[in-house]
Amino acid sequence: MECAALNERIDKGIPLAKALANANRPQATPLEVFKLARKLWLESKRISINDLANAVGVSRVTLYRWVGSKDRLIEEVLWSFAKPTFENAIRDTPGNGVEHIVEVHRRFMTALGTFEPMRRFVYENPTAAIRIQINDPNSAHGRIIAASANHLRQQVSGGHLEVSLPVARLAEMITFTNGALLYSALVGGRDPLPAIDQACIISELLLKGELSEKIKTGRSTKSKHHP
């Protein structure tokens, strides 16, 4: 009897035994975790690694191995909205050249800035919203920069745009400026449209090369009152 009880306790700790004991329950996958996190984010509910692990029936270690970190998971959720939004903005914006590019970014920022789940997330989680704006190619923000750079390259290769700065640097500056102005408005609970207008003015100046010399030298115009 003691041997049987011991074997039973051992068997319950083996992954196969656990799976067989829950044969009627669908096996969890990373995609299932993502879908659940996306649903929670849309409903403005707290995303917790513990809660997600319990909900899908895996350990915290397994979940961390699947998603990397809570921030990485949220970035994937954000990117799942940002990617099609940017692609739709390109598709739906007529023309080419500077005006086309500026309008693409205007539509992109307006769509995100007026998307209620995004507004709530940034307003209620300003530190997290700023933290994920890191210049990491794998982050949501980094992928927006890459998408913007690809769009600029298409415009350049098509003969619709001439740039005085490297395309990657130009895309980075436009994306960081847009993000800073838009996030500032959302964190402050303000109407994002004036901030978007400001961002578009700066983007136009960058695209036309009117700020390029100052950017290249890294210097601003000094006041007459300062040596």
Helices and strands as residue ranges (DSSP letters): H 2-12, H 15-21, H 30-42, H 49-56, H 60-67, H 70-92, H 97-113, H 116-124, H 126-131, H 140-157, H 167-187, H 193-207, H 212-217
